[in-house]
Amino acid sequence: MVNLVLNENMKIYRRLRTWILIGLMIAFVLFVNIMNWHFDGKSAQGKGWRTELQKEITQWNEVLKQPKLDKQTKKYYQQQIAINEYHLEQNIRSTEGTLWDGVNGSAGMMIVITIFTIIIVGDSVAGEFSSGTIKLLLIRPASRTKILVSKYISLLLFGILLLLTLFVVSVVINGILFGFGHMDLPLIKATAEGQVVESNMLLNLWKTYMLNSVSTVMYVSMAFMISSAFRSSAMAIGLSIVSLFAGNIVMQALQRFDWSKYLLFANTDLTQYLSGLPFQEGMTLSFSITVLIVYFTLFNLISWLIFTRRDVAS
């Protein structure tokens, strides 16, 4: 199995396209963080954080006076006010104007990792069939199951490489732009019950990255299934990316229906439980994990059934 995984990794990294995607990943992280520093972070460094927090509290209190404010939005602003007040009472500096502001913001670029990994995944199985190299794989003594699993593992490892690239480049560039001071700042956040607590900044950051990566794994599994079932790279990449972007739009339209919580797209964003604002009231982290396990098993079962049972045309 190890040799099969190494062989699949060799196929991935010997292609120019792979290195172009890694280079684009680095370029995106640099561009986004430099732009954020230029337009927001640079000015935030020179401002008094207490004054800024006080200003935000005043603005958010005005927002809460709006009569048509929905329940979730109201809860969000109440939590933000409580967090800012805690910062002021405990004399704990906010992350604005520090490297943590940029590093935490970079977690939102997980969608880029998902898209780039899907591009590699789309060609993983379908490309073997279209080029005819699948026959060279199947004449090996390894079973089709092992070949399929080795492909899947190598694709997940590529996603992990992009994740580490995102984190390392983000820390380095934000450290250069903002300085490496305030490394010991705690993260102040509100629990689902509305209680304000302190937590380790780095630990919470990795928790956010890991929860976001669950979404990547699900879309990778979807693309892998489509690639195996239809032997079409374009279909696997296209359908998966469309689902990635259209999923949230569809879920907003279906949110009022109770059954929508069982759909894949309502559960891929596990960071909703960090903010205490789930897709629907009553949804829990364990519920979403259970739903995701069902979809994960279904996607990979379909991939396995089709790949192991379909004949290869001569």
C-alpha contacts under 8 A as a table, 3 or more apart, distances in Angstrom:
res1	aa1	res2	aa2	distance
1	M	4	L	5.04
1	M	5	V	6.27
1	M	146	K	6.55
1	M	150	S	6.65
2	V	5	V	5.15
2	V	6	L	6.19
2	V	150	S	7.94
3	N	6	L	5.00
3	N	7	N	6.05
4	L	7	N	4.99
4	L	8	E	6.23
4	L	146	K	7.92
4	L	147	I	6.80
4	L	150	S	5.81
5	V	8	E	5.09
5	V	9	N	6.14
5	V	150	S	4.75
5	V	151	K	6.67
5	V	153	I	6.95
5	V	154	S	5.85
6	L	9	N	5.03
6	L	10	M	6.14
6	L	154	S	7.86
7	N	10	M	5.05
7	N	11	K	6.43
8	E	11	K	5.08
8	E	12	I	6.39
8	E	150	S	6.99
8	E	151	K	5.99
8	E	154	S	6.18
9	N	12	I	5.05
9	N	13	Y	6.16
9	N	154	S	5.70
10	M	13	Y	5.38
10	M	14	R	5.90
11	K	14	R	5.63
11	K	15	R	6.91
12	I	15	R	5.98
12	I	18	T	6.55
12	I	120	I	7.69
13	Y	16	L	7.62
13	Y	18	T	5.96
13	Y	19	W	7.09
14	R	18	T	7.71
15	R	18	T	5.64
15	R	19	W	7.19
16	L	19	W	5.39
16	L	20	I	6.23
17	R	20	I	5.00
17	R	21	L	6.25
18	T	21	L	5.20
18	T	22	I	6.37
18	T	120	I	7.50
19	W	22	I	4.97
19	W	23	G	6.00
20	I	23	G	5.01
20	I	24	L	6.06
21	L	24	L	4.96
21	L	25	M	6.10
21	L	116	F	6.52
22	I	25	M	4.98
22	I	26	I	6.43
22	I	162	L	6.95
23	G	26	I	5.21
23	G	27	A	6.15
24	L	27	A	4.87
24	L	28	F	5.96
25	M	28	F	5.23
25	M	29	V	6.32
25	M	112	V	7.41
25	M	113	I	7.65
25	M	162	L	7.34
25	M	165	T	7.78
25	M	166	L	7.27
26	I	29	V	5.24
26	I	30	L	6.21
26	I	165	T	7.10
26	I	166	L	7.06
26	I	169	V	6.90
27	A	30	L	5.17
27	A	31	F	5.99
28	F	31	F	5.11
28	F	32	V	5.96
29	V	32	V	5.41
29	V	33	N	6.08
29	V	106	S	7.23
29	V	109	M	7.86
29	V	166	L	6.70
29	V	169	V	7.01
29	V	170	S	6.45
30	L	33	N	5.43
30	L	34	I	5.96
30	L	169	V	7.46
30	L	170	S	7.39
30	L	173	I	6.84
31	F	34	I	5.28
31	F	35	M	6.04
32	V	35	M	5.21
32	V	36	N	6.11
33	N	36	N	5.03
33	N	37	W	6.08
33	N	102	G	6.28
33	N	106	S	7.54
33	N	170	S	7.45
33	N	173	I	7.42
33	N	174	N	7.02
34	I	37	W	5.07
34	I	38	H	6.03
34	I	173	I	7.91
34	I	177	L	7.76
35	M	38	H	5.00
35	M	39	F	6.14
36	N	39	F	5.45
36	N	40	D	5.57
36	N	41	G	6.12
36	N	102	G	7.56
37	W	40	D	5.42
37	W	41	G	4.01
37	W	42	K	5.26
37	W	102	G	7.80
37	W	177	L	7.18
38	H	41	G	6.25
38	H	42	K	5.58
38	H	43	S	7.90
39	F	42	K	6.80
39	F	43	S	7.34
40	D	43	S	5.67
40	D	44	A	6.17
41	G	44	A	4.92
41	G	45	Q	6.23
41	G	96	E	7.13
41	G	97	G	5.16
41	G	98	T	7.80
41	G	178	F	7.88
42	K	45	Q	5.41
42	K	46	G	7.22
42	K	97	G	7.00
42	K	178	F	7.92
43	S	46	G	5.57
43	S	47	K	6.73
43	S	97	G	7.82
44	A	47	K	5.18
44	A	48	G	7.96
44	A	49	W	7.94
44	A	96	E	6.39
44	A	97	G	4.82
45	Q	96	E	7.61
45	Q	97	G	4.45
45	Q	98	T	7.33
45	Q	178	F	7.77
47	K	51	T	7.79
47	K	52	E	7.44
48	G	51	T	5.44
48	G	52	E	6.47
49	W	52	E	5.09
49	W	53	L	6.17
49	W	93	R	6.70
49	W	94	S	6.48
49	W	96	E	7.48
50	R	53	L	5.21
50	R	54	Q	6.18
50	R	88	L	6.60
50	R	93	R	7.78
51	T	54	Q	5.16
51	T	55	K	6.17
52	E	55	K	5.04
52	E	56	E	6.26
53	L	56	E	5.09
53	L	57	I	6.29
53	L	84	N	5.89
53	L	88	L	7.80
54	Q	57	I	5.15
54	Q	58	T	6.42
54	Q	84	N	7.65
55	K	58	T	5.22
55	K	59	Q	6.33
56	E	59	Q	5.04
56	E	60	W	6.06
56	E	81	I	7.89
57	I	60	W	5.23
57	I	61	N	6.09
57	I	81	I	5.51
57	I	84	N	7.05
57	I	85	E	7.97
58	T	61	N	5.25
58	T	62	E	6.47
59	Q	62	E	5.23
59	Q	63	V	6.49
60	W	63	V	4.90
60	W	64	L	6.28
60	W	77	Y	6.23
60	W	81	I	7.09
61	N	64	L	5.10
61	N	65	K	6.69
61	N	81	I	7.92
62	E	65	K	5.37
62	E	66	Q	7.43
63	V	66	Q	5.71
64	L	67	P	7.90
64	L	69	L	7.22
64	L	74	K	6.37
64	L	77	Y	7.30
66	Q	69	L	5.80
69	L	73	T	6.60
69	L	74	K	6.24
70	D	73	T	5.53
70	D	74	K	6.17
71	K	74	K	5.15
71	K	75	K	6.19
72	Q	75	K	5.08
72	Q	76	Y	6.21
72	Q	277	L	6.98
73	T	76	Y	5.04
73	T	77	Y	6.42
74	K	77	Y	5.40
74	K	78	Q	6.22
75	K	78	Q	5.10
75	K	79	Q	6.19
76	Y	79	Q	5.22
76	Y	80	Q	6.33
76	Y	277	L	7.87
77	Y	80	Q	4.99
77	Y	81	I	6.17
78	Q	81	I	5.20
78	Q	82	A	6.26
79	Q	82	A	5.08
79	Q	83	I	6.18
79	Q	190	A	6.08
79	Q	194	G	6.42
80	Q	83	I	5.05
80	Q	84	N	6.22
80	Q	190	A	7.95
81	I	84	N	5.19
81	I	85	E	6.15
82	A	85	E	5.14
82	A	86	Y	6.20
82	A	190	A	7.78
82	A	196	V	6.97
83	I	86	Y	5.12
83	I	87	H	6.38
83	I	188	I	6.41
83	I	189	K	6.22
83	I	190	A	6.71
83	I	196	V	6.28
84	N	87	H	5.08
84	N	88	L	6.39
85	E	88	L	5.11
85	E	89	E	6.06
86	Y	89	E	5.10
86	Y	90	Q	5.93
86	Y	188	I	7.91
86	Y	196	V	7.32
87	H	90	Q	5.47
87	H	91	N	5.63
87	H	92	I	4.87
87	H	93	R	6.50
87	H	94	S	6.82
87	H	188	I	7.55
88	L	91	N	5.02
88	L	92	I	6.66
89	E	92	I	7.97
92	I	185	L	7.76
93	R	185	L	7.42
95	T	98	T	5.43
95	T	99	L	7.64
95	T	100	W	5.85
95	T	101	D	5.29
95	T	185	L	7.59
96	E	100	W	7.76
96	E	101	D	5.46
97	G	101	D	6.68
97	G	178	F	6.86
98	T	101	D	5.66
98	T	102	G	7.47
98	T	178	F	5.54
98	T	179	G	7.35
98	T	181	G	7.50
98	T	182	H	6.88
99	L	102	G	5.47
99	L	103	V	6.26
99	L	171	V	7.27
99	L	174	N	4.90
99	L	175	G	5.51
99	L	177	L	7.57
99	L	178	F	5.32
99	L	179	G	6.75
99	L	180	F	6.82
99	L	181	G	7.99
100	W	103	V	4.94
100	W	104	N	5.80
100	W	174	N	7.79
100	W	183	M	7.83
101	D	104	N	5.47
101	D	105	G	6.17
102	G	105	G	4.97
102	G	106	S	6.17
102	G	170	S	7.33
102	G	174	N	6.04
103	V	106	S	5.11
103	V	107	A	6.97
103	V	167	F	7.49
103	V	170	S	5.60
103	V	171	V	5.99
103	V	174	N	6.82
104	N	107	A	5.53
104	N	108	G	7.87
104	N	205	L	6.54
105	G	108	G	5.85
105	G	109	M	7.92
106	S	109	M	5.40
106	S	110	M	7.87
106	S	166	L	7.51
106	S	167	F	7.82
106	S	170	S	6.69
107	A	110	M	5.91
107	A	205	L	7.90
107	A	208	T	7.18
107	A	209	Y	6.14
107	A	212	N	7.97
108	G	111	I	6.93
109	M	112	V	5.48
109	M	113	I	7.13
110	M	113	I	5.06
110	M	114	T	6.34
110	M	163	L	7.61
110	M	209	Y	7.70
110	M	212	N	6.65
110	M	213	S	7.14
110	M	216	T	7.82
111	I	114	T	4.96
111	I	115	I	6.25
111	I	216	T	7.71
112	V	115	I	5.16
112	V	116	F	6.16
113	I	116	F	5.26
113	I	117	T	5.99
113	I	159	G	6.61
113	I	162	L	6.16
113	I	163	L	6.95
113	I	216	T	7.50
114	T	117	T	5.23
114	T	118	I	6.08
114	T	159	G	7.56
114	T	215	S	7.96
114	T	216	T	4.95
114	T	219	Y	7.27
114	T	220	V	7.40
115	I	118	I	5.10
115	I	119	I	6.34
115	I	241	I	6.63
116	F	119	I	5.13
116	F	120	I	6.61
117	T	120	I	5.18
117	T	121	V	6.06
117	T	155	L	7.20
117	T	158	F	7.04
117	T	159	G	5.83
117	T	220	V	6.94
118	I	121	V	4.84
118	I	122	G	5.90
118	I	219	Y	7.31
118	I	220	V	5.67
118	I	223	A	6.31
118	I	236	A	7.99
118	I	237	I	5.99
118	I	240	S	7.27
118	I	241	I	7.62
119	I	122	G	5.35
119	I	123	D	7.06
119	I	237	I	5.76
120	I	123	D	5.77
120	I	124	S	6.49
120	I	155	L	7.46
121	V	124	S	5.01
121	V	125	V	7.71
121	V	155	L	6.47
121	V	220	V	6.71
121	V	223	A	6.44
121	V	224	F	5.96
121	V	227	S	7.73
121	V	237	I	7.81
122	G	125	V	7.21
122	G	126	A	6.82
122	G	127	G	7.87
122	G	223	A	5.98
122	G	224	F	6.51
122	G	226	I	7.97
122	G	227	S	5.63
122	G	232	S	7.54
122	G	233	S	4.60
122	G	234	A	7.09
122	G	235	M	7.89
122	G	236	A	5.05
122	G	237	I	5.21
123	D	126	A	5.26
123	D	127	G	4.58
123	D	128	E	7.56
123	D	227	S	7.18
123	D	232	S	7.80
123	D	233	S	4.97
124	S	127	G	5.76
124	S	128	E	6.76
124	S	151	K	7.13
124	S	224	F	7.72
124	S	227	S	7.46
125	V	128	E	5.31
125	V	129	F	6.76
125	V	224	F	7.53
125	V	227	S	5.82
125	V	228	S	5.73
125	V	231	R	6.78
126	A	129	F	5.30
126	A	130	S	6.23
126	A	227	S	5.22
126	A	228	S	6.36
126	A	230	F	7.54
126	A	231	R	4.02
126	A	232	S	5.20
126	A	233	S	5.50
127	G	130	S	5.09
127	G	131	S	5.98
127	G	231	R	7.45
127	G	232	S	7.65
127	G	233	S	6.65
128	E	131	S	5.42
128	E	132	G	5.83
128	E	133	T	5.07
128	E	134	I	4.79
129	F	132	G	5.03
129	F	133	T	6.57
129	F	134	I	5.50
129	F	231	R	6.66
130	S	231	R	7.53
131	S	134	I	7.75
132	G	135	K	6.25
133	T	136	L	5.34
133	T	137	L	6.82
134	I	137	L	5.13
134	I	138	L	6.28
135	K	138	L	5.12
135	K	139	I	6.31
135	K	312	V	7.59
136	L	139	I	5.61
136	L	140	R	7.11
137	L	140	R	5.66
137	L	147	I	7.68
138	L	141	P	7.79
138	L	142	A	7.67
138	L	143	S	7.72
138	L	144	R	6.91
140	R	143	S	7.89
142	A	146	K	6.32
142	A	147	I	6.82
143	S	146	K	5.34
143	S	147	I	6.43
144	R	147	I	5.00
144	R	148	L	6.10
144	R	307	F	7.31
144	R	308	T	5.64
145	T	148	L	5.16
145	T	149	V	6.12
145	T	304	W	6.91
145	T	308	T	6.65
146	K	149	V	5.09
146	K	150	S	5.98
147	I	150	S	5.21
147	I	151	K	6.32
148	L	151	K	5.21
148	L	152	Y	6.34
148	L	304	W	7.27
148	L	307	F	7.58
149	V	152	Y	5.04
149	V	153	I	6.12
150	S	153	I	5.15
150	S	154	S	6.14
151	K	154	S	5.26
151	K	155	L	6.33
152	Y	155	L	5.21
152	Y	156	L	6.38
152	Y	224	F	7.74
153	I	156	L	5.14
153	I	157	L	6.21
154	S	157	L	5.00
154	S	158	F	6.32
155	L	158	F	5.05
155	L	159	G	6.46
156	L	159	G	5.01
156	L	160	I	6.29
156	L	217	V	7.39
157	L	160	I	4.95
157	L	161	L	6.22
158	F	161	L	5.04
158	F	162	L	6.45
159	G	162	L	5.18
159	G	163	L	6.25
160	I	163	L	4.90
160	I	164	L	6.22
161	L	164	L	5.23
161	L	165	T	6.13
162	L	165	T	4.91
162	L	166	L	6.09
163	L	166	L	5.10
163	L	167	F	6.32
164	L	167	F	5.12
164	L	168	V	6.01
165	T	168	V	5.36
165	T	169	V	5.91
166	L	169	V	5.55
166	L	170	S	5.91
167	F	170	S	5.17
167	F	171	V	6.18
168	V	171	V	5.28
168	V	172	V	6.19
169	V	172	V	5.17
169	V	173	I	5.99
170	S	173	I	5.40
170	S	174	N	5.96
171	V	174	N	5.38
171	V	175	G	5.83
172	V	175	G	5.10
172	V	176	I	6.22
173	I	176	I	5.11
173	I	177	L	6.17
174	N	177	L	4.94
174	N	178	F	5.69
174	N	179	G	7.26
175	G	178	F	5.38
175	G	179	G	4.66
175	G	180	F	4.94
176	I	179	G	5.41
176	I	180	F	7.39
180	F	183	M	6.39
182	H	185	L	5.51
184	D	201	M	7.95
185	L	201	M	6.84
186	P	198	E	6.09
186	P	199	S	5.75
186	P	200	N	5.37
186	P	201	M	5.29
187	L	198	E	5.60
187	L	199	S	5.18
187	L	200	N	6.01
187	L	201	M	4.95
187	L	204	N	7.72
188	I	196	V	6.85
188	I	197	V	5.83
188	I	198	E	4.75
188	I	199	S	6.57
189	K	196	V	5.61
189	K	197	V	5.68
189	K	198	E	6.55
189	K	199	S	7.77
190	A	193	E	7.72
190	A	194	G	5.43
190	A	195	Q	5.33
190	A	196	V	4.32
190	A	197	V	6.18
190	A	275	S	7.28
190	A	276	G	7.86
191	T	194	G	5.12
191	T	195	Q	5.28
191	T	196	V	6.39
191	T	197	V	7.32
191	T	274	L	7.50
191	T	275	S	7.12
191	T	276	G	6.18
192	A	195	Q	7.47
192	A	273	Y	7.71
192	A	274	L	7.93
192	A	275	S	7.01
192	A	276	G	4.13
192	A	277	L	7.35
193	E	276	G	7.80
199	S	203	L	7.90
199	S	204	N	7.07
200	N	203	L	5.34
200	N	204	N	6.07
201	M	204	N	5.26
201	M	205	L	6.08
202	L	205	L	4.98
202	L	206	W	6.31
203	L	206	W	5.32
203	L	207	K	6.17
204	N	207	K	4.85
204	N	208	T	6.18
205	L	208	T	5.11
205	L	209	Y	6.29
206	W	209	Y	4.85
206	W	210	M	5.97
207	K	210	M	5.11
207	K	211	L	6.08
208	T	211	L	5.18
208	T	212	N	6.05
208	T	271	T	6.42
209	Y	212	N	5.11
209	Y	213	S	6.05
210	M	213	S	4.97
210	M	214	V	6.62
211	L	214	V	5.40
211	L	215	S	7.49
211	L	269	D	7.31
211	L	270	L	5.49
211	L	271	T	6.04
212	N	215	S	5.62
212	N	216	T	7.04
212	N	269	D	6.47
212	N	270	L	6.79
212	N	271	T	6.81
213	S	216	T	4.87
213	S	217	V	6.30
214	V	217	V	5.09
214	V	218	M	6.37
214	V	268	T	6.79
214	V	269	D	7.82
214	V	270	L	7.70
215	S	218	M	5.19
215	S	219	Y	6.36
215	S	268	T	4.85
215	S	269	D	6.31
216	T	219	Y	5.29
216	T	220	V	5.98
217	V	220	V	5.04
217	V	221	S	6.07
218	M	221	S	5.08
218	M	222	M	6.24
218	M	268	T	7.46
218	M	292	L	7.71
218	M	295	Y	7.99
218	M	296	F	6.47
219	Y	222	M	4.90
219	Y	223	A	6.14
219	Y	240	S	6.40
219	Y	244	L	7.37
220	V	223	A	5.13
220	V	224	F	6.00
221	S	224	F	4.97
221	S	225	M	6.10
221	S	296	F	6.87
221	S	299	F	6.12
221	S	300	N	6.66
222	M	225	M	5.14
222	M	226	I	6.31
222	M	240	S	6.68
222	M	299	F	6.02
223	A	226	I	5.13
223	A	227	S	6.01
223	A	236	A	4.92
223	A	237	I	6.43
223	A	239	L	7.72
223	A	240	S	5.62
224	F	227	S	5.08
224	F	228	S	6.13
224	F	236	A	7.23
224	F	303	S	7.08
225	M	228	S	5.15
225	M	229	A	6.00
225	M	236	A	7.99
225	M	299	F	5.75
225	M	300	N	6.52
225	M	302	I	6.51
225	M	303	S	4.70
226	I	229	A	5.05
226	I	230	F	5.82
226	I	231	R	7.44
226	I	232	S	7.67
226	I	235	M	7.21
226	I	236	A	5.04
226	I	303	S	7.79
227	S	230	F	5.65
227	S	231	R	5.01
227	S	232	S	5.66
227	S	233	S	6.05
227	S	235	M	7.43
227	S	236	A	5.13
228	S	231	R	5.51
228	S	303	S	5.63
228	S	306	I	6.79
228	S	307	F	6.14
229	A	302	I	7.76
229	A	303	S	6.57
229	A	306	I	6.08
229	A	307	F	7.47
230	F	235	M	7.71
232	S	235	M	5.32
232	S	236	A	6.25
233	S	236	A	5.19
233	S	237	I	6.09
234	A	237	I	5.29
234	A	238	G	5.73
235	M	238	G	5.09
235	M	239	L	5.76
236	A	239	L	5.65
236	A	240	S	6.05
237	I	240	S	5.41
237	I	241	I	6.10
238	G	241	I	5.40
238	G	242	V	6.07
239	L	242	V	5.14
239	L	243	S	6.05
240	S	243	S	5.08
240	S	244	L	6.15
241	I	244	L	4.89
241	I	245	F	6.42
242	V	245	F	5.38
242	V	246	A	5.73
242	V	247	G	7.89
243	S	246	A	5.11
243	S	247	G	5.21
244	L	247	G	5.66
244	L	248	N	7.73
245	F	248	N	6.60
245	F	249	I	7.52
246	A	249	I	5.23
246	A	250	V	6.15
247	G	250	V	5.23
247	G	251	M	6.15
247	G	265	F	5.59
248	N	251	M	5.04
248	N	252	Q	6.23
248	N	265	F	6.68
248	N	266	A	7.81
249	I	252	Q	5.29
249	I	253	A	6.71
250	V	253	A	5.27
250	V	254	L	6.36
251	M	254	L	4.92
251	M	255	Q	5.67
251	M	260	S	7.36
251	M	265	F	6.87
251	M	266	A	6.52
252	Q	255	Q	5.26
253	A	256	R	7.46
254	L	257	F	5.65
254	L	260	S	6.13
255	Q	258	D	7.32
255	Q	260	S	6.30
255	Q	261	K	7.81
255	Q	279	F	7.36
255	Q	280	Q	7.22
256	R	260	S	7.97
257	F	260	S	5.65
258	D	261	K	6.31
258	D	280	Q	7.95
259	W	262	Y	5.88
259	W	263	L	7.75
260	S	263	L	5.44
260	S	266	A	7.10
261	K	266	A	5.60
261	K	267	N	7.30
261	K	279	F	7.39
261	K	280	Q	6.97
261	K	283	M	7.75
262	Y	266	A	7.14
262	Y	267	N	7.83
262	Y	291	V	6.66
263	L	266	A	5.69
263	L	267	N	7.20
264	L	267	N	5.61
264	L	268	T	6.42
264	L	291	V	7.29
264	L	292	L	6.81
264	L	295	Y	7.09
265	F	268	T	5.49
265	F	269	D	7.79
266	A	269	D	7.29
266	A	279	F	6.36
267	N	270	L	6.54
267	N	279	F	7.92
267	N	288	S	5.12
267	N	289	I	7.68
267	N	291	V	7.27
267	N	292	L	6.89
268	T	288	S	7.73
268	T	292	L	7.28
269	D	272	Q	6.12
270	L	273	Y	5.96
270	L	274	L	7.65
270	L	285	L	7.11
270	L	288	S	7.55
271	T	274	L	5.06
271	T	275	S	6.71
272	Q	275	S	5.38
272	Q	276	G	6.18
272	Q	277	L	5.45
272	Q	278	P	5.11
272	Q	279	F	7.36
273	Y	276	G	4.78
273	Y	277	L	6.24
273	Y	278	P	5.94
273	Y	284	T	7.40
273	Y	285	L	6.47
274	L	277	L	7.89
278	P	281	E	6.43
278	P	283	M	6.25
278	P	284	T	7.54
279	F	283	M	7.22
280	Q	283	M	5.86
283	M	287	F	6.39
283	M	288	S	7.32
284	T	287	F	5.15
284	T	288	S	6.45
285	L	288	S	5.26
285	L	289	I	6.18
286	S	289	I	5.07
286	S	290	T	6.14
287	F	290	T	5.18
287	F	291	V	6.32
288	S	291	V	5.10
288	S	292	L	6.10
289	I	292	L	5.06
289	I	293	I	6.11
290	T	293	I	5.14
290	T	294	V	6.42
291	V	294	V	5.23
291	V	295	Y	6.49
292	L	295	Y	5.14
292	L	296	F	5.89
293	I	296	F	4.95
293	I	297	T	5.98
294	V	297	T	5.25
294	V	298	L	6.17
295	Y	298	L	4.97
295	Y	299	F	6.06
296	F	299	F	5.30
296	F	300	N	6.26
297	T	300	N	5.35
297	T	301	L	5.84
298	L	301	L	5.09
298	L	302	I	6.17
299	F	302	I	5.41
299	F	303	S	6.33
300	N	303	S	4.92
300	N	304	W	6.05
301	L	304	W	5.09
301	L	305	L	6.06
302	I	305	L	5.18
302	I	306	I	6.15
303	S	306	I	5.49
303	S	307	F	5.98
304	W	307	F	5.25
304	W	308	T	5.86
305	L	308	T	5.54
305	L	309	R	6.02
306	I	309	R	5.42
306	I	310	R	5.62
307	F	310	R	5.82
